[in-house]
Amino acid sequence: MQWVCEMAVSDSQAAFRSLYLHYFDRLLRFASLHVISYSEAEEIVSDTFLAIWNNRASLPEITHFDTYLYSILRYKIISHLRTQTQRHVSLDELQIDFFAATETTPEDDLITQEEISRLNDAINSLPHKCKIAFKMVREDKMKYKEVAAILEISVKTLEAHLATATRKIREVLAGK
């Protein structure tokens, strides 16, 4: 990736800013799946970018930057959760709006509100690992190998999670 090399070689803050803007929303969505508040997720993502900046000299050696970035984020989340003394909140208790950034007309909103709600309910009803795998592959368009490396599972296990997720979503949506 051009930004990574530029940032590593010339300490380019402009390249860092481009990298930040490119990845921030995806990393924030991933972090939000694991922590209770939005501000905690933002702080974890910021810490992740700080770690990238502080270790920029070693970035040219990284062959799979997305996997590297998500791994740092994952470890930051784990570290945060270890130090946290708050009660555990299930992901099923959190409402996630997967369509917040889509542009629709008011008529479309009225027509599809029920469908969006049913889809969100179907996705939220998935087991934790299936939900994470589904979001990373389907929404973030990540490759199976990258997601498997981030989640520390085999590609076959990831495929099983995705198959389970797809089947359960179809069952919920077919139940109308």
N, C-alpha and C positions, 0 to 999 in steps of 0.2 A: 504494500500500500504506500502510495506516494507520501502521504502526510507523515507516516511513521518514520520513513527514512529521512525526510526533510527535518522533522523534529529532532531525531537522534543525531544527525550530522551537524546541523547548524543551530540547534536550540531555538528553532522557529516557533514563536508564540502564535503566529498566524496558523501554522500547520496544526498546532495543538488545539487551537480554537475550532478549526475545521473538523478535527477528529472528535472533539467534544460535542459539537453540534450534530455530527453524524450518528454517534452512538448513544447520546444521553437518554433519549426517550426509550429506546429498547432496554438499556440497562436499568432505568428507573422502573419500567414495567416488571422486569425480572425481580428486582429487589423488593418491589411492592408485594410480590407474592409471598414473601418470607417474613416481612416485618409488619407491625401493626399500623404505624402511622406513615403518612406520606413524607413528613419531614425527616423521619428516620431513614426512609429509603433514599431521599435526596442526599442526606449526609453520607450514607454508605457509598453512593455513586460518586459523590465528590471526593471521598477518600480514595476510591478506586482510581479516579483520574489523577489525583495527587501522586499516587504510587507509580502510575505510568510516567508522569513527568519526572519524578525523582529517579526513575530507572531508565530514562530515555536513551542513555548511552548503550545499553545492552539490547535495545529493540531490534536492530538489524539482524541479530542472531535468531530471532523468533520466526519460525516458519509458518505458524498458524496463528495469526494475530487475534482473530475472533475468539478462538479457544483460550488463548492466553488471557485476554481481557475478561472473559466470563469466569475464568478460574480465579483471577484476582478478586472479582466481585463476589464470587461464591465464598472465598475465604474471609473476606471482609464481613459478609453476612453472618457466617458462622461465628466469627470473633464477636460481633455485635450481640448475637443471641446468647453467647456464653456469659457475657457481662450483664445481660439484662435480667432484672429480677421480677419483671411483670409477668402476669399470667399468660399462658399460651392461648392464642386465639386461632381457632381453626380457619382455614381458608374458606370454608363453606359459609362462615359468618360474614365475609367481606363481599360486597357487591362490586364487581369489576365490569366497567362499561367498555367493551371491546370496540364499540363503534363511535367513540367520542370524536374522532377526527374525521369522520366521513361527512361529506357535504350532501344534504338532501333538502328537498322542498318540504314545506309544511304538510302537503298532501302525502308525500312519501312517509313522513314521520308518523302520521295517523294510521296509515295502512300497515306499516311494518313494526309499529311499537310492540304488538303482541308477539310477532315472530322473533324480534330481537330479545324480548324478555324470555321467551321459551328457549332460544339458543343459549343465552347467558345461564339460565337455570340448568340446561343440559351440561354445559361446560363446567359449571360450578359443582355439579353432582359427581363429577369424575373423581376417582381417587387422586391423592396429591401428586404422585409421580406421573400419572397419566396426564394430569392437567398441565404440569410443567413441560413435559415432553411435547404435548400437543401444541402449546403456545409457542415454544421455541421453534418447532419445525414448521408449523402452519402459519403463524403470525410473523415471526422474525425471519422466516425463510432460511434457517440455518441448515447446514448439511447434517446428515445422520451421524457421521463420524465426529463432528464438532460437538453436537449435543450429547452424544454418548460419552465423550471425553469430559465435558463439563459436569455431567451428572455422575460420572464415574461408574458407568454401566456399559455392558457390551452393546454392540449395534443390534444384535438379535433381541436383547431385552428391550431396547428402545423400540424396535419394530413391534414387539408384543404389546408394549404400552400404547403405541399409536393405534394398533388394531383394536385394542380394548376401548380406547377413547372413541374411535370412530363408531364402533358397534354400539356403545352406550349412548352416544349422541343421537345416532339414528333411531334407537329404541325410544328415547325420550321424545324426539320430534315426531315419530310416527304415532305415538300414543295420543297426540292432540288432546 
